[in-house]
Amino acid sequence: MSEYLIFYENIYKRKEKPEEHIEFEKIKGFIKDFNLSGKKCLEIGSAKGIFQNLVDDYTGLDVAKSLATYYKKPYVTVNEDGTYPFEDNTFDGIWSCDTHEHIPNLNQALIELKRVLKPGGIVYFAPAWQVSSWVAEGISVRPYKELTPKQKIIKALIPLRRSVLWRSLFVFPKRIFRHLLFIAGKKYDKMIYKKLKPNYEIFYTSDSDACNSLELHDAILWFESNGFRCISHPMHLKAFLVRTGALVFKKLELKHQNVQAPG
């Protein structure tokens, strides 16, 4: 069993009522808005399956086989090679919350998400966005007396680095550049994101075990480049200014995708 899997089973099997989850009402609304209650749905990163009763035809997907005891509906684990044990075009709807920041091979996971979703299917995509590099060391929650001189400087600068000013200076120029390339015809076959060093030994705070830092605009560019349309944040201005929250995408029918059908 991998280091991550041991950590995952110890930390993320805590009990939780669905109504207590921050995404509960949003996922309920997602299911209602797209008439998914009677359709085939997949939850990626389903943990204990607390949302399994929100739809009739539900399947949970995660990494730990031991989680199966929490399910009355189908539950499967990711294959050892990172692929999903489903046929192409299986699901009408997919949702995933606080998951993709923890997946080591992120781009493979995204390709698998696309593969198993039917044309016309809907995705609710809500990872923890923009996980900071200092989270793994618990710098934001540990007292100064425990920190090294370098860590103390990082801690002192956290309010600035979380400010709108910092975002404007460092995030928006990247967005402008990548957005202009997209408008000019560039397709992002791989999502751009920052790799993090996860902490699987000490759980300082939420996402101290994250291995990816994802940016919302880059996620939109990947999905838009790979046969989806962003329903929640249509291109271009709303997508450019997006700051947080879930993204909702629709997988286009093949004839509307700017890709060549496989031979």
C-alpha positions as CSV (number, residue, x, y, z in Angstrom):
1,M,0.0,0.0,0.0
2,S,1.4,3.4,-1.0
3,E,2.4,6.1,1.5
4,Y,-0.5,8.2,0.2
5,L,-3.1,5.4,0.5
6,I,-2.2,4.8,4.2
7,F,-2.4,8.6,4.8
8,Y,-5.7,8.8,3.0
9,E,-7.4,6.0,4.9
10,N,-6.3,7.4,8.2
11,I,-7.4,11.0,7.5
12,Y,-10.2,11.0,5.1
13,K,-12.5,8.3,6.4
14,R,-13.9,10.5,9.1
15,K,-17.7,10.4,9.3
16,E,-19.7,13.2,7.8
17,K,-23.4,13.8,7.0
18,P,-24.0,14.9,3.4
19,E,-25.8,18.1,4.7
20,E,-22.6,19.1,6.5
21,H,-20.5,19.1,3.4
22,I,-19.8,22.5,1.9
23,E,-20.7,21.3,-1.6
24,F,-24.0,19.6,-0.6
25,E,-26.5,22.2,-1.7
26,K,-24.4,23.0,-4.8
27,I,-24.3,19.4,-6.0
28,K,-28.1,19.1,-5.3
29,G,-28.6,22.1,-7.5
30,F,-26.3,20.8,-10.2
31,I,-28.3,17.5,-10.3
32,K,-31.6,19.4,-10.4
33,D,-30.5,21.9,-13.1
34,F,-29.3,19.2,-15.5
35,N,-32.0,16.6,-14.7
36,L,-29.5,14.0,-13.5
37,S,-31.5,12.4,-10.7
38,G,-32.5,9.5,-12.9
39,K,-29.4,9.3,-15.1
40,K,-26.1,7.5,-14.7
41,C,-23.7,9.5,-12.5
42,L,-20.1,9.1,-11.3
43,E,-18.5,10.8,-8.3
44,I,-14.7,11.0,-8.7
45,G,-13.0,11.0,-5.3
46,S,-16.2,9.8,-3.5
47,A,-14.6,8.9,-0.2
48,K,-17.4,7.4,1.9
49,G,-20.1,8.1,-0.7
50,I,-22.0,10.5,1.4
51,F,-23.7,11.8,-1.8
52,Q,-24.6,8.4,-3.1
53,N,-28.4,8.9,-2.4
54,L,-28.6,12.1,-4.4
55,V,-29.2,10.2,-7.6
56,D,-30.7,6.8,-8.4
57,D,-27.9,5.4,-10.6
58,Y,-24.8,6.3,-8.7
59,T,-21.2,5.0,-8.9
60,G,-18.4,6.1,-6.5
61,L,-14.8,6.0,-7.6
62,D,-11.8,6.4,-5.2
63,V,-8.4,4.8,-4.4
64,A,-9.0,2.8,-1.2
65,K,-10.8,-0.6,-1.4
66,S,-11.6,-0.4,2.3
67,L,-14.1,2.4,1.6
68,A,-16.5,-0.1,0.0
69,T,-18.0,-0.9,3.3
70,Y,-19.7,2.6,3.3
71,Y,-21.6,1.9,0.1
72,K,-25.0,0.5,-0.8
73,K,-24.5,1.5,-4.4
74,P,-21.6,0.6,-6.7
75,Y,-18.1,1.6,-5.7
76,V,-14.9,0.9,-7.6
77,T,-11.3,1.8,-7.2
78,V,-8.9,3.4,-9.7
79,N,-6.8,0.9,-11.6
80,E,-3.1,0.6,-10.7
81,D,-2.1,2.4,-13.9
82,G,-4.4,5.3,-13.0
83,T,-7.1,4.5,-15.6
84,Y,-10.8,4.1,-14.6
85,P,-12.5,0.7,-14.9
86,F,-15.3,1.9,-17.2
87,E,-16.1,1.8,-20.9
88,D,-16.0,4.9,-23.0
89,N,-19.0,7.2,-22.8
90,T,-20.5,5.5,-19.8
91,F,-21.8,8.4,-17.6
92,D,-24.3,11.2,-18.2
93,G,-23.0,13.3,-15.3
94,I,-19.8,13.5,-13.2
95,W,-19.0,15.5,-10.1
96,S,-15.7,15.8,-8.2
97,C,-15.0,17.8,-5.1
98,D,-11.6,18.4,-3.4
99,T,-10.0,15.6,-5.3
100,H,-7.9,16.6,-8.3
101,E,-5.4,18.5,-6.2
102,H,-4.5,15.1,-4.7
103,I,-4.0,13.1,-7.9
104,P,-0.3,12.7,-8.8
105,N,-1.0,12.1,-12.5
106,L,-3.5,15.0,-13.0
107,N,-3.6,15.1,-16.8
108,Q,-4.2,11.3,-17.1
109,A,-7.1,11.7,-14.6
110,L,-8.6,14.5,-16.8
111,I,-8.3,12.4,-19.9
112,E,-10.1,9.6,-18.1
113,L,-12.8,11.9,-17.0
114,K,-13.4,13.0,-20.5
115,R,-13.3,9.4,-21.8
116,V,-15.9,8.0,-19.5
117,L,-18.4,10.9,-19.9
118,K,-21.0,10.6,-22.7
119,P,-21.1,13.3,-25.4
120,G,-23.6,15.9,-24.0
121,G,-22.6,14.9,-20.5
122,I,-22.1,17.4,-17.7
123,V,-19.2,17.8,-15.2
124,Y,-19.2,19.6,-11.9
125,F,-15.5,20.2,-11.2
126,A,-14.5,21.6,-7.8
127,P,-11.0,20.9,-6.7
128,A,-9.3,23.0,-4.0
129,W,-8.0,25.8,-6.1
130,Q,-4.6,27.5,-5.8
131,V,-3.2,25.4,-2.9
132,S,-0.3,27.4,-1.5
133,S,3.2,26.0,-1.4
134,W,3.5,26.7,2.3
135,V,0.5,24.6,3.3
136,A,2.4,21.3,3.4
137,E,4.7,22.7,6.1
138,G,1.8,24.2,8.1
139,I,3.4,27.6,8.0
140,S,0.1,29.5,8.2
141,V,-1.1,27.6,11.4
142,R,2.2,27.0,13.3
143,P,3.5,29.6,15.7
144,Y,6.5,31.7,14.7
145,K,8.7,30.1,17.5
146,E,8.4,26.7,15.7
147,L,9.5,28.1,12.3
148,T,12.9,28.5,10.6
149,P,14.0,32.0,9.6
150,K,12.9,31.3,6.0
151,Q,9.5,30.0,7.1
152,K,9.0,33.1,9.3
153,I,9.5,35.3,6.3
154,I,7.0,33.2,4.3
155,K,4.5,33.4,7.1
156,A,4.8,37.2,7.4
157,L,4.2,37.6,3.7
158,I,1.1,35.3,3.5
159,P,-1.5,38.2,3.9
160,L,0.2,40.1,1.0
161,R,0.4,37.0,-1.2
162,R,-3.3,36.3,-0.6
163,S,-4.3,39.8,-1.4
164,V,-6.1,41.1,-4.6
165,L,-3.0,43.2,-5.3
166,W,-0.7,40.2,-5.4
167,R,-3.2,38.4,-7.6
168,S,-3.4,41.3,-10.0
169,L,0.4,41.5,-10.3
170,F,1.2,37.8,-10.7
171,V,-2.0,35.9,-11.8
172,F,-3.6,38.2,-14.3
173,P,-0.5,38.6,-16.6
174,K,-0.3,34.8,-16.9
175,R,-4.0,34.7,-17.7
176,I,-3.8,37.4,-20.3
177,F,-0.9,35.6,-22.1
178,R,-2.5,32.2,-22.1
179,H,-5.9,33.5,-23.0
180,L,-4.5,35.4,-26.0
181,L,-2.8,32.2,-27.1
182,F,-6.1,30.4,-26.8
183,I,-8.0,33.0,-28.8
184,A,-5.2,32.8,-31.4
185,G,-5.9,29.0,-31.8
186,K,-3.6,27.3,-29.3
187,K,-5.1,24.1,-27.8
188,Y,-3.9,23.1,-24.3
189,D,-3.6,19.3,-24.5
190,K,-2.2,19.3,-21.0
191,M,-3.4,21.4,-18.1
192,I,-0.9,23.8,-16.7
193,Y,-0.5,23.5,-13.0
194,K,2.1,23.7,-10.2
195,K,3.4,20.5,-8.6
196,L,3.6,20.6,-4.8
197,K,5.4,18.4,-2.3
198,P,2.7,16.8,-0.3
199,N,3.0,16.1,3.5
200,Y,1.9,12.6,4.2
201,E,3.3,12.6,7.8
202,I,1.6,15.5,9.6
203,F,-1.8,16.8,8.8
204,Y,-1.4,20.4,9.7
205,T,-4.4,21.7,7.8
206,S,-6.7,21.1,4.9
207,D,-4.7,20.2,1.7
208,S,-1.4,19.8,3.5
209,D,-1.3,16.5,1.5
210,A,-2.1,18.1,-1.8
211,C,0.4,17.4,-4.7
212,N,-1.1,19.9,-7.2
213,S,-2.0,23.6,-7.2
214,L,-4.6,24.2,-9.9
215,E,-5.7,27.6,-11.3
216,L,-9.3,28.1,-12.4
217,H,-8.5,29.8,-15.6
218,D,-6.0,27.2,-16.7
219,A,-8.7,24.5,-16.0
220,I,-11.1,26.3,-18.2
221,L,-8.6,26.5,-21.0
222,W,-7.9,22.8,-20.8
223,F,-11.6,21.8,-20.9
224,E,-12.3,24.3,-23.7
225,S,-9.4,22.9,-25.6
226,N,-10.6,19.3,-25.2
227,G,-14.1,19.2,-26.4
228,F,-16.0,20.9,-23.6
229,R,-17.8,24.2,-23.1
230,C,-17.7,26.0,-19.8
231,I,-21.3,26.6,-18.8
232,S,-20.7,28.3,-15.5
233,H,-18.1,30.7,-16.8
234,P,-18.6,31.3,-20.5
235,M,-15.6,32.6,-22.4
236,H,-14.2,35.2,-22.3
237,L,-14.5,37.9,-19.7
238,K,-16.2,35.8,-17.0
239,A,-13.7,33.1,-17.4
240,F,-10.8,35.5,-17.2
241,L,-12.0,37.0,-13.9
242,V,-13.0,33.8,-12.2
243,R,-11.6,33.6,-8.7
244,T,-13.0,30.5,-6.9
245,G,-15.9,28.0,-6.8
246,A,-17.0,25.1,-8.9
247,L,-16.7,25.0,-12.7
248,V,-19.5,23.3,-14.8
249,F,-18.7,21.9,-18.2
250,K,-20.6,20.2,-21.0
251,K,-18.9,17.6,-23.2
252,L,-19.8,18.5,-26.7
253,E,-21.1,16.1,-29.3
254,L,-18.3,14.9,-31.5
255,K,-19.4,16.9,-34.6
256,H,-19.0,20.1,-32.5
257,Q,-15.6,19.3,-31.2
258,N,-12.5,20.6,-33.0
259,V,-10.9,17.2,-32.8
260,Q,-10.6,14.4,-35.3
261,A,-12.6,11.2,-34.5
262,P,-10.4,8.2,-33.8
263,G,-10.1,5.8,-36.8
